[in-house]
Amino acid sequence: MFRPALICIKRGRGTPFHKIQMATFLYKCPVTGHNVQGLIEGEVKQGADVHEAVVCLACRQTHLVNPSTGAVLGARDRPPRGR
């Protein structure tokens, strides 16, 4: 699910502060089964077969997520393990 872009202020090397667009998306954590909000720099490209590395806020592991579909690479259709 695509959400409006957020603005993040970031400082680059030797450059003044500049604005960077941040896009939000939702995906399901394959470990806990919770819906998690992810952030990526730039825009979510609809229909693109691109996976982004995201640190999950639910389980603190890294997942490869397709931001346009919310699909997690390597996730199986199985019940999540309890925490």
Kinemage of the C-alpha trace (Angstrom):
@kinemage 1
@onewidth
@group {chain A} dominant
@subgroup {mainchain}
@vectorlist {calphas} color= white
{ca met a 1} P 0.000 0.000 0.000
{ca phe a 2} L 1.494 3.333 -1.050
{ca arg a 3} L 1.463 6.232 1.384
{ca pro a 4} L 2.334 9.886 0.692
{ca ala a 5} L 6.032 10.654 0.790
{ca leu a 6} L 7.617 12.122 3.899
{ca ile a 7} L 10.402 14.674 3.875
{ca cys a 8} L 13.608 13.853 5.747
{ca ile a 9} L 16.405 16.363 6.235
{ca lys a 10} L 19.795 14.766 5.790
{ca arg a 11} L 23.301 16.182 5.813
{ca gly a 12} L 25.692 15.040 3.134
{ca arg a 13} L 29.458 15.318 3.154
{ca gly a 14} L 30.542 18.934 2.875
{ca thr a 15} L 27.104 20.004 1.668
{ca pro a 16} L 24.430 22.015 3.397
{ca phe a 17} L 21.273 20.356 4.654
{ca his a 18} L 19.056 19.191 1.839
{ca lys a 19} L 15.685 17.502 1.569
{ca ile a 20} L 15.254 13.859 0.661
{ca gln a 21} L 11.904 12.288 -0.180
{ca met a 22} L 10.998 9.260 1.949
{ca ala a 23} L 8.229 6.870 0.901
{ca thr a 24} L 6.324 4.611 3.292
{ca phe a 25} L 4.841 1.184 2.587
{ca leu a 26} L 3.360 -1.754 4.501
{ca tyr a 27} L 4.471 -5.383 4.584
{ca lys a 28} L 3.858 -8.411 6.797
{ca cys a 29} L 6.809 -9.587 8.907
{ca pro a 30} L 7.367 -13.280 8.111
{ca val a 31} L 8.711 -13.921 11.639
{ca thr a 32} L 6.019 -12.320 13.836
{ca gly a 33} L 3.127 -11.984 11.365
{ca his a 34} L 2.648 -8.309 12.260
{ca asn a 35} L 1.961 -5.620 9.681
{ca val a 36} L 5.003 -3.324 9.635
{ca gln a 37} L 5.549 0.091 8.081
{ca gly a 38} L 8.736 0.465 6.050
{ca leu a 39} L 10.585 3.548 4.809
{ca ile a 40} L 12.718 3.914 1.703
{ca glu a 41} L 14.493 6.841 0.140
{ca gly a 42} L 12.781 8.109 -3.001
{ca glu a 43} L 9.476 7.008 -4.441
{ca val a 44} L 7.821 3.605 -4.566
{ca lys a 45} L 7.850 2.512 -8.213
{ca gln a 46} L 4.552 0.796 -8.982
{ca gly a 47} L 4.899 -2.538 -10.762
{ca ala a 48} L 8.675 -2.621 -10.440
{ca asp a 49} L 10.243 -5.965 -9.518
{ca val a 50} L 12.685 -4.377 -7.075
{ca his a 51} L 13.340 -5.514 -3.506
{ca glu a 52} L 14.707 -3.201 -0.820
{ca ala a 53} L 16.586 -4.306 2.302
{ca val a 54} L 14.545 -3.146 5.300
{ca val a 55} L 15.277 -3.561 9.020
{ca cys a 56} L 12.014 -4.845 10.489
{ca leu a 57} L 10.656 -2.884 13.454
{ca ala a 58} L 8.799 -5.979 14.714
{ca cys a 59} L 11.616 -8.555 14.837
{ca arg a 60} L 14.748 -6.431 14.198
{ca gln a 61} L 15.856 -8.678 11.346
{ca thr a 62} L 16.548 -7.591 7.775
{ca his a 63} L 13.962 -8.515 5.151
{ca leu a 64} L 14.000 -8.017 1.378
{ca val a 65} L 10.676 -6.356 0.586
{ca asn a 66} L 9.096 -5.259 -2.688
{ca pro a 67} L 7.707 -1.827 -1.671
{ca ser a 68} L 5.096 -1.715 -4.458
{ca thr a 69} L 3.486 -5.049 -3.474
{ca gly a 70} L 4.589 -5.538 0.146
{ca ala a 71} L 5.824 -9.045 -0.733
{ca val a 72} L 8.752 -10.325 1.332
{ca leu a 73} L 11.353 -12.313 -0.609
{ca gly a 74} L 11.608 -15.871 0.687
{ca ala a 75} L 8.540 -15.656 2.955
{ca arg a 76} L 6.516 -18.842 3.207
{ca asp a 77} L 2.800 -19.209 3.754
{ca arg a 78} L 3.059 -20.572 7.267
{ca pro a 79} L 1.889 -19.392 10.674
{ca pro a 80} L 4.362 -17.025 12.352
{ca arg a 81} L 6.221 -18.287 15.375
{ca gly a 82} L 5.251 -16.725 18.684
{ca arg a 83} L 7.387 -14.201 20.506
